[in-house]
Amino acid sequence: MPDLKKAGPGESNLLTALQMAERLEAGATTSVALVENCLARIKARDCDLHAWAHVDPEQALAQARARDGEPRRSALHGVPVGIKDIFDTHDMPTTYGSSIYAGFQPTVDSVVVALMRRAGMVILGKCTTTEFASPVPIGVRNPHDLSRSPGMSSSGSAAAVADYMVPLSVGSQTGGSTILPAAYCGIVGYKPTMTGIDRGNIRHLRPTLDTIGLLARSVADVALLRSILCGGDGHRLPRVAIETLRIGLCRTDQWQQAQPETVAAVETAASALSQAGAKVSEVALAPEFHDIAESFRIISTVEAARALATEAREHADRLNFWVRDSLVAAKQFDLADYEKAQSHVIKCQRALGETFGQVDVLLTPSVPGEAPADLNSISNSVFNRTWTLMQAPCVTLPTATGPNGMPVGIQLVGPVGCDVKTLSVAQAIADLLCERDPL
């Protein structure tokens, strides 16, 4: 992979969020200095990446000056963050990736944004998203190779973090929209337990699926931001010894779609964990998971049609082809189909709970392979949708590279509600398998 640190101006923008926080607390830097370096990187690189839908440098610097002039509110006070452009911001446009909402200015923040403001973080700008978080690309590029996909739909959020434009970003996941772009861009992506981070005041919400996503360049950064958003004090994760772990290698029924680089990444990780003392065992999903993909399709299309009812009625001709097709597909399902799919999900969730009685986390693919050299096709989230539907916490770690030098991730899935433990396990595995940042 190319050395992105040499791809443009900046210095403190190369720091992780935790490193920034430590230097701010020690008085070794200022929020203004951090934001200036991030803005310089954006100015130098975003003409190629298109990761940002809205950045107002003066507004960002005004926030930073205010944070520098007041007592610290949290461990992330003064640290900049990017926000996926589906989350409302009272002082910045929110377009939901759609021309229908060009220039739209909300009057209140989505809860996740409000919580970051309360913590004293600097809202650097809005990261580019696809139309209503659908999987149709809109021009964002992968920082490691501009001819390759960054993944959908939190594409801007992932690309901005991977390119050192910002240390943290917030995305979302309906199918694979956090884990997949994080894996393609070679960073850490975290999809929490669905109710783990407040989803309040998110428009066009699909209640069974849509989940907040956090993206960073380290597990520690993700855990720190999660702690702040959940009312914690930002303390470090509990340490977990590899030799105490029970890892379930779960290839899933879609294993045939895994390309050689993903097969190698998952199996190499399993072997390394076993050699380090972890108990690694093969785990097959319970029979209840048969046809889970169909239940996902029913729930996703029905809830999307409900969420976009106004847009479908008033602006159908301005919606992209995937959204229009989904709205048409939803008409074939009635309430009985939807309720049957929901019942199926509950059965699978119960079966998965029993599986987690035997293992601490599941080790499974993040994506089929490295990012494709295709900026127009829909990303394949086949290794993500089931876990989103299960509402379980997921983490992707950049542990390998593919034949073209692009990042390849592995995914860890934990029990619902066990996010701290899942992140602690992810940290231990990252310490074993991932290269450390020398900064």
C-alpha positions in Angstrom: 0.0 0.0 0.0 1.2 3.6 -0.6 2.5 5.6 2.3 -0.4 8.0 2.8 1.6 10.0 5.3 3.8 11.3 2.5 0.8 12.2 0.3 0.3 15.8 1.4 0.9 18.5 4.0 0.3 18.1 7.7 1.9 16.6 10.8 -0.5 16.5 13.8 -3.2 15.2 11.5 -1.2 11.9 11.4 -1.9 11.4 15.2 -4.6 9.0 16.4 -7.4 10.5 18.4 -5.9 9.2 21.6 -2.5 10.7 20.8 -4.2 14.0 20.1 -6.2 13.9 23.3 -3.0 13.1 25.3 -1.1 16.1 23.8 -4.1 18.4 24.3 -4.4 17.4 27.9 -0.6 17.9 28.4 -0.7 21.3 26.8 1.7 20.1 24.1 -0.7 21.2 21.3 -3.9 23.1 20.7 -7.2 22.3 19.1 -6.6 25.0 16.6 -3.2 23.5 15.6 -4.9 20.1 15.1 -7.7 21.4 13.1 -5.4 23.5 10.9 -3.4 20.4 10.0 -6.6 18.5 9.2 -7.9 21.3 7.0 -4.5 21.5 5.2 -4.7 17.8 4.4 -8.3 18.1 3.2 -7.3 21.0 1.0 -4.4 19.0 -0.5 -6.2 15.7 -1.0 -10.0 16.0 -1.2 -9.9 17.3 -4.8 -9.0 13.6 -5.6 -10.9 11.7 -2.9 -14.2 13.7 -2.6 -14.6 12.5 1.0 -16.2 15.7 2.2 -19.7 17.0 1.4 -19.2 20.2 3.5 -16.3 21.8 5.2 -16.2 25.4 6.4 -12.6 26.1 7.6 -13.6 29.3 9.5 -16.4 27.5 11.3 -14.2 24.6 12.2 -11.4 26.9 13.5 -14.0 29.0 15.5 -15.0 25.8 17.3 -11.4 25.0 17.9 -10.6 28.4 19.3 -13.6 28.1 21.6 -12.5 24.7 22.9 -9.0 26.0 23.5 -10.4 28.8 25.6 -12.5 26.7 28.0 -12.0 23.9 30.6 -11.8 20.4 29.1 -15.2 18.7 29.0 -14.1 15.2 28.2 -11.1 13.1 27.1 -11.8 14.1 23.5 -12.2 17.8 24.1 -10.8 19.7 21.2 -10.4 16.6 19.0 -11.9 16.9 15.4 -14.4 14.5 14.0 -16.1 14.0 10.7 -19.9 13.3 10.5 -21.6 11.2 7.8 -24.0 13.5 5.9 -27.1 11.6 7.1 -26.9 13.0 10.6 -28.5 16.4 11.2 -26.3 19.3 12.2 -27.9 22.5 13.3 -25.1 24.7 11.9 -24.2 22.8 8.7 -26.2 21.6 5.7 -27.4 18.0 5.8 -28.3 16.6 2.3 -28.6 12.8 3.1 -26.6 12.4 -0.1 -29.5 13.5 -2.2 -30.1 16.4 -4.6 -33.6 16.6 -3.1 -32.1 18.1 0.0 -29.4 20.3 -1.6 -28.7 23.1 0.9 -31.1 21.8 3.5 -30.3 23.3 6.9 -31.7 21.4 10.0 -32.5 23.3 13.1 -31.4 20.6 15.6 -28.6 18.0 15.8 -29.0 14.3 15.7 -28.3 13.0 19.2 -24.9 11.5 18.3 -23.8 14.9 17.1 -25.2 16.7 20.1 -23.3 14.3 22.4 -20.0 15.0 20.6 -20.6 18.7 20.9 -21.3 18.3 24.7 -18.0 16.4 25.0 -16.2 19.4 23.5 -15.3 17.8 20.2 -14.8 19.9 17.0 -17.3 19.0 14.3 -14.9 19.4 11.3 -17.5 18.9 8.6 -19.9 16.5 6.9 -18.5 13.4 5.2 -19.8 12.4 1.8 -22.5 9.7 1.8 -24.5 7.9 -0.9 -28.1 8.9 -1.5 -30.1 8.0 1.7 -27.2 5.6 2.6 -28.0 3.4 -0.4 -25.1 1.3 -2.0 -24.9 3.3 -5.2 -21.5 5.0 -5.5 -21.3 8.8 -5.9 -17.6 9.4 -6.7 -15.7 8.9 -3.5 -12.4 7.2 -4.1 -10.2 4.9 -2.1 -7.1 6.7 -0.6 -4.8 3.7 -1.3 -5.7 3.6 -5.0 -7.9 6.2 -6.6 -9.2 3.8 -9.2 -10.7 1.5 -6.5 -13.9 1.6 -4.4 -13.9 2.9 -0.8 -17.0 0.9 -0.1 -20.5 2.2 0.6 -22.3 4.0 2.1 -20.1 5.5 4.8 -17.5 6.0 2.0 -16.5 9.6 2.8 -16.3 8.8 6.5 -13.9 5.9 5.9 -11.8 7.6 3.2 -11.3 10.7 5.4 -10.0 8.7 8.3 -7.8 6.5 6.1 -6.3 9.5 4.4 -5.4 11.2 7.7 -7.8 14.0 7.1 -9.5 13.4 10.5 -8.8 10.9 13.3 -12.4 9.9 13.9 -15.6 9.8 11.9 -19.1 8.7 12.4 -21.0 6.6 9.9 -23.9 4.2 9.9 -24.7 0.6 8.9 -27.8 -0.8 7.4 -26.2 -3.8 5.6 -22.4 -3.3 5.7 -22.0 0.4 5.5 -19.4 0.8 8.3 -17.6 -2.5 8.3 -17.2 -2.8 4.5 -15.7 0.7 3.8 -13.5 0.4 6.9 -12.1 -2.9 5.6 -11.7 -1.6 2.0 -9.9 1.6 3.3 -7.7 -0.3 5.8 -8.9 1.2 9.1 -10.9 0.0 12.1 -14.6 0.0 11.8 -17.0 -0.6 14.7 -20.7 -1.3 14.5 -22.1 -1.4 18.1 -25.0 -3.3 19.5 -27.9 -1.6 17.8 -29.1 0.3 20.9 -25.5 0.8 22.2 -25.3 4.4 20.8 -28.3 6.6 20.7 -30.0 6.8 17.3 -32.2 9.7 18.2 -33.3 12.2 15.6 -32.0 10.3 12.6 -34.2 10.8 9.6 -35.1 8.0 7.2 -34.4 5.5 10.0 -34.9 1.8 9.3 -35.6 0.7 12.9 -34.6 -2.9 12.7 -31.3 -2.3 10.9 -29.8 1.2 11.0 -27.0 1.4 13.5 -24.4 4.1 14.3 -20.9 3.3 13.1 -17.5 4.6 14.3 -14.4 4.7 12.2 -10.8 5.3 13.3 -7.2 4.1 12.8 -7.1 2.2 16.1 -9.3 0.1 18.3 -8.4 2.4 21.2 -9.8 5.4 19.4 -13.0 3.7 18.6 -13.4 2.6 22.2 -12.6 6.1 23.5 -15.3 7.7 21.3 -17.8 5.0 22.2 -17.2 5.6 25.9 -17.8 9.3 25.5 -21.0 8.8 23.5 -22.3 6.3 26.1 -21.7 8.6 29.1 -18.4 7.1 30.2 -15.2 8.9 31.2 -13.1 7.7 28.3 -11.1 5.2 30.3 -9.0 2.5 28.6 -10.3 -0.9 27.6 -9.8 -3.8 30.1 -6.9 -5.9 29.0 -7.6 -9.4 27.7 -5.0 -12.2 27.4 -5.0 -14.0 24.1 -4.6 -17.4 25.9 -7.9 -16.9 27.7 -10.0 -16.3 24.5 -12.4 -18.7 22.9 -12.6 -17.8 19.2 -15.3 -19.3 16.9 -14.1 -19.5 13.3 -17.4 -18.9 11.4 -17.1 -19.1 7.6 -20.8 -18.6 7.1 -22.9 -20.1 4.3 -21.4 -17.4 2.0 -17.8 -18.7 2.3 -17.8 -19.6 -1.4 -17.9 -15.8 -2.1 -14.7 -15.2 -0.2 -11.8 -14.5 -2.5 -8.4 -16.0 -1.9 -7.1 -12.9 0.0 -10.0 -13.0 2.4 -9.7 -16.8 2.9 -6.0 -16.3 3.7 -6.7 -13.3 6.0 -9.2 -15.2 8.1 -7.4 -18.5 8.2 -4.0 -16.8 8.9 -5.6 -15.0 11.8 -7.1 -18.2 13.2 -3.8 -19.9 13.0 -1.9 -17.1 14.7 -4.5 -16.9 17.5 -4.3 -20.6 18.0 -0.5 -20.5 18.1 -0.7 -17.6 20.7 -2.8 -19.8 23.0 -6.4 -19.0 22.1 -8.9 -21.8 21.8 -10.0 -21.6 18.2 -12.8 -23.8 17.0 -15.0 -24.1 13.9 -18.5 -22.7 14.4 -21.4 -23.2 12.0 -24.5 -21.1 12.2 -27.5 -22.9 13.5 -30.2 -24.3 11.1 -32.4 -21.4 12.0 -30.2 -19.1 9.8 -31.5 -20.8 6.7 -33.0 -18.1 4.4 -31.8 -15.3 6.7 -30.8 -13.4 3.6 -34.4 -13.3 2.4 -35.6 -12.1 5.8 -33.0 -9.3 5.6 -34.3 -8.4 2.1 -37.9 -8.2 3.2 -37.2 -6.1 6.3 -34.8 -3.8 4.5 -37.1 -3.1 1.6 -40.2 -2.7 3.7 -38.6 -0.3 6.2 -36.9 1.7 3.5 -40.2 2.2 1.7 -41.7 3.5 5.0 -38.7 5.7 5.7 -38.7 7.3 2.2 -42.5 7.6 1.8 -42.4 11.4 1.4 -39.5 11.3 -1.1 -41.1 8.5 -3.1 -44.4 10.4 -3.3 -43.0 13.9 -4.1 -39.6 13.2 -5.8 -39.6 9.7 -7.2 -37.9 10.9 -10.5 -35.0 12.2 -8.5 -34.2 9.0 -6.6 -31.4 6.7 -7.8 -32.2 3.4 -9.5 -31.4 1.3 -6.5 -33.7 3.2 -4.2 -36.5 3.2 -6.9 -36.1 -0.6 -7.4 -36.2 -1.1 -3.6 -39.5 0.9 -3.4 -41.0 -1.2 -6.1 -39.8 -4.5 -4.5 -41.4 -3.5 -1.2 -44.8 -3.6 -2.8 -44.6 -7.4 -3.2 -44.5 -7.8 0.6 -47.5 -7.5 2.9 -47.6 -7.1 6.7 -47.7 -10.9 7.2 -44.4 -11.2 5.2 -42.8 -8.5 7.3 -43.9 -10.0 10.6 -42.8 -13.5 9.5 -39.3 -12.1 8.7 -39.2 -10.4 12.1 -40.1 -13.6 13.8 -37.4 -15.4 11.9 -34.9 -12.8 13.1 -35.8 -13.4 16.7 -35.3 -17.1 16.4 -31.9 -16.5 14.8 -30.9 -14.1 17.6 -31.8 -16.7 20.2 -29.8 -19.3 18.4 -26.8 -17.0 18.1 -27.1 -16.3 21.8 -26.6 -20.0 22.5 -23.6 -20.1 20.2 -22.0 -17.3 22.3 -22.3 -19.6 25.3 -19.4 -21.5 23.7 -17.2 -18.7 22.3 -16.3 -15.1 23.2 -16.3 -13.8 19.6 -16.8 -15.1 16.1 -14.0 -14.6 13.6 -15.5 -14.1 10.1 -14.8 -12.2 6.9 -15.3 -8.5 6.7 -15.6 -8.3 2.9 -15.3 -10.8 0.0 -11.8 -9.5 -0.9 -9.8 -6.3 -1.5 -11.5 -3.2 -2.8 -12.5 -3.7 -6.5 -11.1 -1.5 -9.2 -14.5 -0.3 -10.0 -16.0 3.1 -8.9 -19.5 2.4 -10.3 -20.7 -1.0 -9.0 -22.6 -1.7 -5.8 -20.4 -3.2 -3.0 -21.1 -6.7 -1.9 -22.0 -6.7 1.8 -22.7 -10.4 1.9 -20.5 -10.9 5.0 -22.2 -8.0 6.9 -25.9 -8.2 6.5 -26.6 -11.1 8.8 -24.7 -9.6 11.7 -26.4 -6.2 11.3 -29.8 -8.0 11.4 -28.6 -9.8 14.6 -28.0 -6.4 16.1 -24.6 -7.7 17.4 -21.4 -5.6 17.9 -18.9 -6.0 15.0 -15.3 -4.8 14.6 -13.2 -5.0 11.4 -9.4 -5.0 11.8 -6.9 -4.3 8.9 -4.7 -7.4 9.3 -3.8 -8.3 5.7 -3.3 -7.1 2.1 -4.6 -8.5 -1.1 -2.8 -9.3 -4.4 -2.9 -5.7 -5.5 -1.5 -4.3 -2.2 -5.0 -3.2 -0.9 -6.2 -3.7 2.7 -8.1 -6.8 3.7 -9.8 -7.0 7.0 -11.1 -9.7 9.4 -14.4 -9.2 11.3 -15.0 -10.0 14.9 -18.7 -10.4 16.1 -19.6 -10.4 19.7 -22.8 -11.1 21.8 -25.4 -8.4 21.8 -24.8 -5.9 24.6 -21.2 -7.1 25.2 -19.5 -4.2 23.3 -16.8 -3.5 25.8 -15.7 -7.1 25.9 -15.9 -7.3 22.1 -13.7 -4.2 21.7 -11.3 -5.6 24.4 -10.9 -8.8 22.4 -10.5 -6.8 19.2 -7.7 -4.8 20.9 -5.9 -7.9 22.0 -6.2 -9.4 18.5 -5.0 -6.1 16.9 -2.0 -6.1 19.2 -1.1 -9.5 17.9 -1.9 -9.2 14.2 -1.8 -5.5 13.2 1.2 -3.3 12.6 1.6 -0.6 15.1 1.7 3.1 14.1 5.2 4.4 15.0 3.9 7.8 16.1 
